[in-house]
Amino acid sequence: MSENGEKRNTNIICGRNSVLEAVRSGREIDRLLVAHGVSGGSIAAIIAKCSQRGILIKEVSPQKLDYYCEGANHQGVAVFFASQEYSTVEEIMQTANERDEKPFIVICDEIEDPHNLGAIIRTAEACGVHGIIIPKRRSASLNATVAKSASGALEYMKVARVTNIANTIEQLKEQGVWVFGADMDGDDYTKTDFNTPCAIVIGNEGKGIGALVAKKCDGIISLPMNGQINSLNASVAAGVLMYEVVRKRNM
């Protein structure tokens, strides 16, 4: 632990001075945590800077902040920084263009388990996916657990974080991308034509894809469930669908 409160070899910085300098530096910040009831000093400046940069700000209990900071003198504030810089949707589309390939995108609609997101990133890289899109809120972010679960794939995969998944789907469709949402009440995924510019939407581990997001999709696709359970782990379902896209494009 350094004297100014910055923790070594982790993805969290705590303490007002350290946090303020991290935000000012332009470093890729994942989210700001502020303890309930904390104010005064440089807190207002930190919050203002984070708001200007569009950084997610989350209020937490002092006890939770103590837990995250593992005993460091956090002074009521800490930031998590991303294990990898986020890209943009435009950069993802540009990657497909540079490769002279039809866009192939995975959209994660509120995937909250970092192990799931990491596993999706790993499979996506193996399948030649051009990029992954996640929402800013109610989603796992590019933290150390995601990076570890991705087993190095995060270094090669573009991940864009957007404010509104439904709006982003509309923008992709305007650029000729067909968007397919994965849900148990959809069409047989093997009968879907993926040999087009396409994006696959994988929903939350418990709730699935949101109603508005589903409405924006061009189609809903399903995996056959022949056993007693009616759903698969999100990363497993994503893997099956990604490899189906690869199969269709290689036919």
N, C-alpha and C positions, 0 to 999 in steps of 0.2 A: 504494500500500500504506500503510495507516495504521500508526502506531507500535505499537498494541496487537495487531497481527497480523490484523486483520480486512481481508479483501480487498474492494475496492470494485467495484461493478457485476458481481458474480458471485453464484452461489448457494452459496458455501462460506464458512464462517468458521473460522479456525484460531487456535490459541493458547488456553491453559487459561482465562485470565480471560475472554476474549471468548466462548468456548464456554459457560462456566458461566453467564454473564450472559444469553446467548441462550436457554439452556434455562430459566433461572429466569423469564424474561420471558413465557413462554407462547407464544413465537413458534412457528409451524408448522414443526417440524423433521422432515426426511425420514429421516435416519439419522445415527448417530454413528459415526465412524471412530476407532479406537484402534490405535496402532502396537504390534506385537508386543513384549512384554517391558517395556512402560512401566507404571509404577505410582508410588505416592507422591504427595505434594502434594494437589492438588484432583482427581486422576483418579478416586478412589473416589467423591467427592461427585458428580462429573459423571455417572458410570455409574449411581449410585443414582437421581439425578434423572431420567435418561433411562428407566430401568427403571420408575419410578413412572408416567411419562407414556406408557408403552408404545411408546417410540421404538426402532426397530430399531438394535441395536448390532452393529457388524462389526469384527473384528480384521483388520488389514492389515499388510503389511510396511512398515517405515520408508521404503523406497524408493518404494513406491506413494503413501504419504502425502506425500512430497516432491514427487512428480509432480502430485498433485492441488492442492497448496498453492503450486506454482510458486515455490519458493524462500522462502516465508514461514517465520518461526520458529514452527512449529506446536506445538512442545513435546510431540509425541506424540499430539495429539488435534485433531480437526476435526469439524465438522458440516456436512452439506448441508441446506439448507432448501428447502421446496417452493415452486415458482413460483406455486402457487395453494393455498388452504386445501382440505383434504379435507372432503367431506360425509359423511353417514351413509346407510345403506340406507333408513332411515326418512324422511330428507329427500328422497331420490329418489322414494319412493312418494308422499310428500306433494305433490311437484311435479306428478305425474300427476293427483292428486286435485284440486289447485287449478286445473288446466287442464280438468278434467272430461273426461279422456281415459283410455283403457285404458293401463296401464303398459307401457312399451316400454323395455327395459333391455338393455345389452350387457355381458356378463361376459367379461373377458379373463383366461384361465387361464394365467398365467406368460408373458405377452408380454414378452420381454426387450429387444427393440430399441426404444429411445425414439422413433425415427422412425416405426416401425409404430404405437406407441401414440398418437403425435401425429396421425398420419393417420387413425386410427380415431376419435379425438375430433373431428377436423374433419368427417368424414363424418357422424358421429352427430349433431352439432349441426345439420347441414343436413337430416337426416332427421327431426328432431323427437324424438330419443331423450331420455328423461327423466333418464337417468344411466348412468354406467359404473361397474362394480365391478372392482377389481383386488386381488390378494393382497398382503399385506405383504412376503412373502419371494419371492425368485426372480421378480421382476417389475420392469420399468421403473417408475420413479416420476415424479412430476410435477416433473421437473427442467427446466432451461432449454432442453434439446434438444427435449423433448416440447412445451413451450410454443411454441417456434419452429416445429416441424413442424405444430402445430395451427393456426397462422396466425390467432391471435386467438380461436379457438373455445373455448379453455380458460376464457376469461372468462365464458362462458355455459353451460358444461357441468358438472354435478355429478359428481364422481368420489369414490366411497367406497372406502376401503382396509380390507380385512377380514382377519382371522387365518386363516379357513378357508373356502375357496370352497364345498366340499361342504356344510358346515353352512348357509352362506348360501343355497344353492339350496333346501335343505329349508325354510328360513324363508320364502323367496319362494313356494314351492309351497303352504305353509300359508295364504298370503294370496291364493291363487287365480291365481298367475302360472304359466303353462306355460313350461317351460324346454326349449330345443332346442339340442343340441350339434352343432357343425359337424365332420364327420369324413368321410373318403373312403368309408367303408363304411356310409353311411346311406341314407335314403330321398330321393327326388327332392325338392329344396327347393320346387319350384313346386307340388307337390301338398300342401303343408303349409298348414293353416289358421292364419294369423297374425293373423286378425281377432279376437284374444282378448288379454287381458293376457299378455304374453310377454317372455321373455328369450332372447337368443341367446348361446351360449358359443363364443368363439373361442380356440383352443388355442395352445400354444407353437409358435414358428416351425419347430422341428425335430421335436418329439415329438408335437405335437397336444394334444388335451385328455387329462388324466389319466384313468386307468382308473376311479377312484372317482368323479370328477366325471361321467364319461360314464354311470356306473351310476345316478347321481342324476337325470339328465335324463329328461324325459318322452318325448323322441324324439331320434334322431340324423338329421341331414339332410346331404345332399351336393350339391355342384355337379357337373354333368357335365364330364368331362375327355376331350375328343375328340382331343387331340394326343398327343405322346410322353411328356410329363411328367405326373405324377399328383397335383400339388398346386399351389396358388396362394400368392402372398405373403399373409400373414395379414391385412394391411389391405385388400388387394384383395378377398379372400373376404368379409371383414366388410362391405365396401361393397356388394357384390352382394346379400348377404343382407338388409342393412338396407333397401335400396331395394325388395326384394321385399316386405318387411313394409309399407312405404309403399304399394306398388302394391296389395296385397291390401286394405289398410284404406281405399283410395280407390275400390275397385270398386263 
